[in-house]
Amino acid sequence: MENYFKGKNVEEELERDKIPIKDLPVNFLWMQVKGGSKINNLLTHASGILEDKATSAIVWSGAGVAIPKAISCAEILKRQFNIEHQVTKLTHKRVEEYWEPKLDGLETIVVKRQIPVIHILLSIDVIQDTSQLGYQNLQEKKFWQKDVTSSNSKHSSYRSKKPFKHKKPQ
C-alpha cells in the first residue's frame, strides 16, 4: 500500500424514507448522530421539541463510531421523559474507498465496506405493530427493579457464621 494514496470516499447517505422501522409516525423527529456530535447539543434540541409537544416520536440514527453515542442519547431521553415504547433496528450502509496509485502502470484500488447503522425509535404514543422485531415495551418490569413475587427466603435462611477461633495450645 506504500505505492498508493487515499483518494475519495463515496458513502451511501442515510435517508428519512429508508429508515427500516415499520409504521413510523408521520411527524417524527429524526436525529442523525455523527461521530463529532456533542451529546449535550443533541439532547437539548430533542428534549426542547418533546417539551413543546411538537412531536411524540424521535428516531435516533448513528453509523459506525456514532452508534454508542446514538444509544446513549436514546437511553438518556427515554429516562428523562419516561418514554414507554421503543423499536431498535440494525442495518448497514455501503462505503467505497478509492486508493489512487503513486506509480504509473498501477490501477486504482476500490475498497468496498459495509458500516453498521442503528435506528432507535422512541415513541410516547403506542406503536401500531408491537410484534415487529426490535420492539420493547418499557411498562413491564425493568431489570433494576425488585421482583415483588419472590420472597426474601434466600436472605432469611442465611445465618452469619462466627469467625474462626484458634484453639489455644495446652
FILUMMAR-620664 format. One line per 10 residues: their letters; for each residue x, y, z of N, C-alpha, C. Coordinates in pm, 1 decimal. Layout:
BEGIN
A) X,Y,Z,X,Y,Z,X,Y,Z | ...
//
This chain:
BEGIN
MENYFKGKNV) 80.9,-118.5,0.0,0.0,0.0,0.0,86.2,126.3,0.0 | 217.0,110.2,10.2,304.0,228.8,7.5,306.0,295.4,-130.2 | 255.4,225.3,-231.7,250.6,281.9,-366.4,116.5,349.4,-397.9 | 32.9,365.7,-295.2,-99.0,426.1,-314.0,-122.5,536.2,-211.5 | -207.4,631.4,-248.1,-254.7,730.1,-151.4,-406.7,728.7,-154.7 | -463.6,766.3,-41.2,-609.1,758.5,-30.6,-673.4,870.3,-110.8 | -770.6,831.2,-192.4,-846.4,927.2,-272.9,-978.7,959.1,-205.6 | -1083.3,959.8,-283.4,-1215.1,998.8,-231.9,-1286.1,881.6,-164.8 | -1381.1,915.5,-79.0,-1473.1,819.6,-19.0,-1612.0,846.0,-74.0 | -1679.0,742.1,-115.9,-1817.4,754.8,-159.8,-1901.8,678.6,-59.0
EEELERDKIP) -1986.4,753.6,13.3,-2063.5,697.0,121.8,-2212.3,700.9,87.9 | -2280.8,592.8,115.4,-2426.1,589.5,97.3,-2488.4,675.0,207.4 | -2567.1,772.4,169.5,-2628.1,863.2,265.8,-2750.6,797.9,330.3 | -2772.3,828.8,457.7,-2893.3,784.6,524.3,-3007.8,873.0,477.6 | -3122.0,812.4,452.4,-3238.1,886.6,406.0,-3356.8,859.9,497.0 | -3434.9,962.8,517.2,-3551.6,954.8,604.3,-3650.5,848.2,555.5 | -3664.4,834.3,425.9,-3758.8,737.7,369.2,-3710.7,592.9,383.3 | -3582.7,573.2,407.0,-3527.4,437.8,411.3,-3502.0,387.0,553.5 | -3559.7,451.5,654.1,-3546.8,401.1,791.2,-3625.2,270.6,798.7 | -3562.3,160.1,843.7,-3624.3,27.6,831.8,-3725.1,-7.3,941.5
IKDLPVNFLW) -3789.5,91.5,1000.8,-3887.7,66.1,1105.3,-4027.0,76.8,1044.1 | -4109.9,-26.2,1068.0,-4245.1,-27.9,1010.8,-4335.4,69.9,1083.9 | -4430.3,125.5,1011.9,-4535.4,211.6,1067.5,-4480.9,329.5,1147.0 | -4383.9,399.3,1088.1,-4331.4,519.4,1152.6,-4439.9,626.8,1157.8 | -4446.3,702.2,1266.7,-4542.1,813.4,1270.5,-4509.4,914.3,1160.0 | -4609.9,986.1,1113.6,-4590.3,1082.2,1005.5,-4498.8,1196.1,1049.6 | -4521.8,1246.7,1168.2,-4447.6,1362.0,1217.2,-4350.1,1317.7,1326.5 | -4232.6,1267.6,1287.6,-4132.8,1228.6,1386.4,-4006.7,1311.8,1367.4 | -3933.0,1327.7,1475.9,-3805.3,1399.0,1472.2,-3695.8,1298.1,1441.5 | -3614.0,1326.5,1341.8,-3504.7,1236.5,1305.1,-3373.2,1299.7,1347.3
MQVKGGSKIN) -3306.9,1238.2,1443.7,-3179.4,1286.0,1495.4,-3068.0,1198.3,1437.5 | -2988.1,1255.4,1347.9,-2875.1,1183.5,1290.8,-2751.7,1216.0,1373.6 | -2698.1,1117.2,1439.6,-2582.9,1135.4,1527.2,-2456.4,1105.9,1448.2 | -2363.3,1197.3,1452.8,-2233.7,1180.5,1386.6,-2127.0,1156.3,1493.9 | -2009.6,1116.5,1452.0,-1900.7,1090.9,1546.3,-1859.7,1213.9,1625.0 | -1868.6,1331.5,1564.0,-1828.1,1454.9,1630.3,-1940.9,1529.4,1698.0 | -2061.6,1473.1,1697.6,-2176.1,1540.2,1760.3,-2156.9,1547.0,1911.2 | -2202.2,1655.3,1970.0,-2197.4,1671.4,2115.1,-2329.8,1622.0,2172.5 | -2321.5,1531.2,2268.5,-2441.3,1472.5,2327.7,-2529.4,1580.6,2388.9 | -2469.9,1677.3,2454.6,-2547.8,1783.4,2518.3,-2630.2,1861.4,2414.9
NLLTHASGIL) -2569.1,1893.0,2301.2,-2641.6,1965.9,2196.4,-2757.3,1882.9,2140.6 | -2732.6,1755.0,2116.9,-2836.4,1666.7,2064.0,-2954.4,1656.0,2160.7 | -2922.9,1634.7,2289.3,-3027.5,1618.1,2389.0,-3105.5,1746.9,2412.2 | -3036.5,1860.6,2408.7,-3104.9,1989.1,2426.5,-3207.2,2010.9,2315.1 | -3166.8,1983.9,2193.1,-3257.5,2001.2,2078.3,-3376.8,1905.5,2086.8 | -3348.1,1778.3,2109.9,-3454.4,1677.7,2112.3,-3549.7,1699.8,2229.8 | -3498.2,1730.7,2347.2,-3585.4,1749.5,2463.0,-3669.2,1876.6,2448.1 | -3614.1,1979.4,2383.5,-3691.5,2100.4,2358.3,-3811.3,2073.0,2270.2 | -3793.9,1991.3,2168.4,-3904.2,1957.5,2077.5,-4007.7,1868.7,2148.1 | -3962.2,1776.4,2231.6,-4056.4,1692.9,2306.1,-4134.5,1774.8,2408.6
EDKATSAIVW) -4067.1,1867.8,2475.0,-4134.2,1952.4,2574.0,-4240.1,2041.3,2508.2 | -4213.3,2088.9,2387.1,-4310.4,2171.4,2314.4,-4424.8,2088.6,2255.9 | -4414.5,1958.0,2270.1,-4513.3,1863.7,2216.8,-4531.9,1879.5,2065.8 | -4424.3,1916.4,1997.1,-4428.0,1926.7,1851.6,-4432.8,1788.6,1787.9 | -4382.7,1688.8,1858.4,-4386.4,1550.5,1811.9,-4389.7,1458.6,1932.9 | -4430.7,1335.7,1910.9,-4431.6,1238.2,2020.3,-4339.6,1120.6,1989.8 | -4262.5,1130.6,1881.2,-4172.1,1022.1,1842.3,-4041.1,1079.0,1790.0 | -3932.9,1011.7,1828.1,-3798.6,1051.0,1783.8,-3727.5,926.4,1733.5 | -3658.2,940.5,1621.1,-3572.8,832.7,1570.5,-3428.3,879.4,1581.6 | -3348.0,803.7,1655.2,-3204.7,830.3,1666.9,-3133.2,738.6,1570.4
SGAGVAIPKA) -3048.8,793.6,1483.9,-2972.2,712.3,1388.3,-2824.4,744.4,1403.3 | -2742.5,640.5,1401.0,-2598.4,658.0,1408.1,-2529.3,548.3,1330.4 | -2415.7,582.0,1269.0,-2341.5,485.0,1188.8,-2197.9,476.1,1238.7 | -2143.9,355.5,1239.3,-2003.4,336.6,1275.2,-1972.7,379.6,1417.6 | -1879.7,474.0,1431.4,-1835.5,518.3,1564.1,-1943.3,598.7,1637.1 | -2049.5,638.9,1568.9,-2156.9,717.0,1631.3,-2264.1,628.6,1695.0 | -2254.6,498.1,1680.3,-2355.6,408.4,1736.2,-2364.1,419.4,1888.9 | -2253.5,413.0,1962.7,-2265.4,426.1,2109.3,-2323.3,561.1,2152.5 | -2291.9,664.8,2079.6,-2344.3,797.6,2111.2,-2495.2,803.7,2086.2 | -2542.6,743.2,1979.1,-2686.2,739.4,1949.8,-2760.2,659.8,2057.4
ISCAEILKRQ) -2702.3,549.5,2100.8,-2763.6,467.5,2205.4,-2769.9,546.2,2336.0 | -2662.3,615.1,2370.1,-2660.1,694.8,2493.3,-2766.5,803.6,2490.1 | -2777.8,873.7,2379.4,-2879.0,978.9,2366.7,-3019.6,922.2,2382.9 | -3046.6,809.5,2319.5,-3178.8,747.5,2328.9,-3209.3,705.2,2472.5 | -3112.4,645.7,2540.1,-3133.7,599.7,2677.2,-3155.9,716.4,2772.6 | -3079.4,823.3,2757.1,-3095.1,941.0,2843.6,-3232.8,1002.6,2822.9 | -3273.4,1019.1,2698.8,-3402.5,1080.0,2668.3,-3518.0,990.8,2715.0 | -3499.9,860.2,2701.9,-3602.5,765.1,2743.2,-3627.8,776.2,2893.9 | -3521.6,789.8,2971.6,-3535.6,802.5,3116.9,-3590.2,940.6,3155.4 | -3545.2,1043.1,3084.4,-3584.1,1180.5,3116.3,-3733.7,1203.6,3094.4
FNIEHQVTKL) -3789.7,1147.8,2988.0,-3929.8,1171.1,2953.6,-4020.2,1051.1,2979.2 | -3967.5,946.6,3039.6,-4045.6,826.3,3070.0,-4113.4,770.8,2945.3 | -4038.6,756.8,2839.2,-4090.4,706.6,2711.5,-4104.6,555.4,2720.5 | -4221.2,505.7,2683.1,-4253.4,366.4,2709.3,-4236.8,271.3,2591.0 | -4226.5,323.0,2469.7,-4221.5,233.9,2352.7,-4093.3,259.1,2273.9 | -4027.1,150.6,2237.1,-3900.3,160.3,2164.0,-3892.4,50.2,2059.4 | -3838.9,86.5,1942.7,-3808.6,-11.1,1838.0,-3665.7,14.5,1793.5 | -3584.4,-90.0,1793.8,-3444.4,-79.0,1755.3,-3417.7,-167.3,1634.4 | -3353.9,-109.7,1533.1,-3319.9,-185.0,1411.8,-3172.7,-161.7,1378.7 | -3105.7,-267.7,1338.2,-2966.9,-260.8,1292.3,-2962.8,-288.4,1143.3
THKRVEEYWE) -2891.7,-204.7,1070.6,-2873.0,-223.2,926.5,-2727.4,-191.9,895.1 | -2699.2,-164.0,768.5,-2564.3,-123.7,728.8,-2574.0,-27.7,610.4 | -2466.8,43.8,589.4,-2458.5,128.1,470.2,-2326.4,99.9,400.6 | -2324.7,123.4,270.6,-2206.1,92.9,189.7,-2114.2,214.2,179.4 | -1984.3,187.3,187.4,-1882.4,290.7,169.4,-1778.4,235.8,72.7 | -1740.2,317.3,-24.1,-1634.1,279.2,-117.9,-1516.5,374.1,-99.8 | -1399.6,317.1,-73.3,-1276.7,396.0,-61.3,-1196.4,377.8,-188.9 | -1150.2,487.6,-243.7,-1069.6,482.6,-365.2,-924.8,512.4,-328.2 | -834.2,422.4,-367.4,-690.3,439.1,-345.0,-623.6,460.7,-480.4 | -565.0,576.1,-495.9,-502.1,614.1,-622.7,-354.3,573.7,-622.9
PKLDGLETIV) -302.4,527.0,-737.3,-162.1,484.0,-743.4,-66.0,603.5,-748.0 | 50.8,585.4,-685.5,156.9,685.6,-691.9,245.7,661.5,-814.0 | 249.2,537.4,-860.6,335.4,499.0,-972.9,252.0,474.5,-1098.0 | 312.1,499.4,-1213.0,245.1,471.2,-1339.9,232.7,320.5,-1359.0 | 126.2,280.9,-1422.8,107.7,139.2,-1452.8,24.0,65.6,-1349.2 | -2.8,127.3,-1237.0,-86.0,62.9,-1135.8,-230.7,110.8,-1150.7 | -323.5,26.5,-1112.7,-465.1,60.8,-1123.4,-517.3,114.5,-990.8 | -625.6,188.0,-999.4,-693.1,238.3,-879.0,-756.5,120.7,-805.1 | -739.6,117.9,-673.2,-799.7,13.1,-590.6,-926.7,69.5,-527.4 | -1033.6,-7.6,-535.5,-1160.0,31.4,-473.2,-1188.0,-67.8,-360.2
VKRQIPVIHI) -1198.4,-15.8,-238.1,-1229.4,-99.0,-122.0,-1374.6,-73.3,-84.7 | -1454.2,-179.4,-85.7,-1596.4,-167.3,-52.5,-1617.5,-223.4,87.9 | -1678.9,-139.7,171.8,-1704.0,-180.5,309.5,-1851.1,-158.6,343.4 | -1895.6,-230.5,444.4,-2029.5,-209.6,497.5,-2015.5,-165.2,642.4 | -2071.2,-48.9,673.3,-2061.6,8.5,807.2,-2195.1,-12.1,877.6 | -2192.9,-60.5,1002.3,-2319.1,-81.9,1073.4,-2389.7,50.1,1104.4 | -2522.7,44.7,1104.3,-2607.4,160.7,1133.1,-2715.8,115.3,1230.7 | -2745.5,200.2,1330.0,-2853.8,171.2,1423.8,-2960.5,278.8,1409.8 | -3086.3,235.9,1421.1,-3201.1,326.0,1422.4,-3282.3,291.5,1546.4 | -3307.9,389.9,1632.5,-3384.5,367.8,1754.6,-3504.8,461.9,1754.0
LLSIDVIQDT) -3623.5,404.8,1748.9,-3746.6,482.3,1755.8,-3793.1,485.3,1900.3 | -3810.5,605.2,1954.8,-3870.1,623.7,2086.5,-4004.6,691.5,2065.7 | -4111.0,634.3,2120.5,-4244.5,689.2,2099.6,-4320.5,697.4,2231.0 | -4377.1,814.2,2255.4,-4461.8,831.5,2372.6,-4595.7,763.3,2347.4 | -4645.7,773.7,2224.5,-4771.9,709.3,2187.6,-4749.2,560.8,2160.0 | -4856.4,484.9,2167.4,-4849.5,341.2,2142.5,-4811.7,316.4,1996.9 | -4724.4,219.2,1975.5,-4681.8,180.4,1841.1,-4780.5,77.5,1787.1 | -4817.4,91.2,1658.1,-4920.0,5.4,1599.2,-4880.0,-142.4,1598.6 | -4761.6,-172.7,1547.1,-4719.6,-312.1,1533.0,-4621.5,-347.4,1644.2 | -4673.5,-404.5,1750.9,-4587.9,-440.6,1863.8,-4523.5,-577.9,1845.9
SQLGYQNLQE) -4554.5,-646.9,1736.8,-4496.1,-778.7,1713.5,-4369.8,-771.8,1627.7 | -4332.0,-651.6,1580.6,-4213.6,-641.9,1495.4,-4086.0,-665.4,1576.1 | -3985.4,-715.3,1507.2,-3857.1,-741.3,1572.4,-3797.1,-610.9,1621.9 | -3740.5,-613.1,1741.1,-3675.8,-495.1,1796.6,-3766.5,-410.8,1883.2 | -3893.9,-451.1,1901.5,-3986.8,-372.9,1983.0,-3964.5,-402.4,2130.9 | -3967.6,-297.0,2212.3,-3959.5,-311.2,2357.6,-4068.5,-226.0,2420.0 | -4141.3,-283.6,2514.2,-4239.8,-209.5,2591.0,-4179.9,-188.9,2728.4 | -4164.6,-66.8,2768.6,-4095.0,-38.0,2893.0,-4187.8,-32.5,3012.7 | -4316.8,-69.4,2995.0,-4407.5,-73.0,3109.2,-4382.9,-196.3,3194.4 | -4328.0,-298.3,3134.1,-4305.1,-421.9,3207.2,-4189.9,-404.2,3304.3
KKFWQKDVTS) -4168.3,-505.6,3386.5,-4064.4,-499.4,3488.7,-3929.0,-467.9,3426.9 | -3861.1,-373.6,3486.0,-3728.8,-336.2,3440.4,-3625.4,-416.1,3518.4 | -3510.3,-436.1,3462.3,-3412.2,-525.9,3522.3,-3360.9,-476.2,3657.4 | -3370.1,-345.9,3682.9,-3315.3,-295.1,3807.8,-3419.5,-291.9,3919.7 | -3544.1,-322.7,3888.2,-3648.0,-323.6,3989.4,-3654.1,-459.6,4056.9 | -3692.0,-459.5,4184.5,-3704.9,-585.0,4257.5,-3827.6,-660.0,4208.3 | -3816.4,-789.1,4207.3,-3928.5,-873.8,4171.8,-4013.2,-892.0,4297.0 | -4134.5,-838.5,4297.6,-4218.4,-841.1,4416.6,-4276.2,-979.2,4444.0 | -4277.2,-1067.6,4347.0,-4335.4,-1200.3,4367.1,-4242.5,-1291.9,4445.3 | -4113.2,-1270.3,4436.9,-4022.2,-1359.2,4508.8,-4004.7,-1308.7,4651.1
SNSKHSSYRS) -3999.8,-1400.1,4742.1,-3982.3,-1361.4,4882.2,-3834.3,-1354.5,4915.3 | -3807.7,-1306.0,5029.7,-3668.5,-1294.4,5073.5,-3625.4,-1419.7,5147.0 | -3670.3,-1535.5,5102.2,-3638.4,-1661.2,5170.1,-3489.0,-1691.8,5163.7 | -3424.2,-1649.2,5057.0,-3280.3,-1674.6,5046.0,-3205.3,-1601.0,5155.9 | -3250.0,-1479.4,5182.7,-3180.2,-1398.1,5280.7,-3220.4,-1434.2,5424.1 | -3344.5,-1480.3,5444.2,-3388.5,-1513.0,5579.5,-3323.0,-1640.8,5630.0 | -3288.8,-1732.8,5542.4,-3225.8,-1857.2,5585.1,-3075.2,-1841.3,5604.9 | -3023.8,-1726.2,5572.4,-2880.9,-1703.4,5585.1,-2846.6,-1684.8,5731.5 | -2748.6,-1759.2,5778.6,-2701.8,-1744.8,5916.4,-2559.5,-1695.4,5911.2 | -2533.8,-1598.1,5990.5,-2396.6,-1549.0,5992.4,-2311.3,-1648.0,6068.9
KKPFKHKKPQ) -2197.8,-1673.9,6013.8,-2106.8,-1767.4,6077.2,-2016.6,-1690.7,6171.3 | -1986.6,-1758.1,6280.0,-1895.7,-1694.5,6374.7,-1756.8,-1699.3,6316.5 | -1676.9,-1598.3,6346.7,-1541.1,-1600.5,6294.9,-1464.1,-1721.0,6347.9 | -1371.2,-1764.2,6268.9,-1288.4,-1879.2,6306.2,-1206.3,-1845.0,6428.8 | -1212.3,-1933.4,6527.6,-1134.1,-1911.1,6650.9,-1022.1,-2012.3,6656.2 | -907.0,-1963.2,6688.0,-793.0,-2052.5,6704.9,-799.7,-2116.6,6842.6 | -772.2,-2243.6,6843.1,-767.3,-2311.6,6974.3,-630.9,-2284.9,7033.9 | -633.8,-2257.8,7157.5,-507.4,-2232.1,7226.1,-438.4,-2362.7,7257.2 | -311.9,-2369.7,7229.2,-240.4,-2495.5,7262.1,-234.5,-2514.0,7413.4 | -245.4,-2637.4,7456.9,-246.0,-2665.1,7600.5,-112.9,-2708.3,7649.9
//
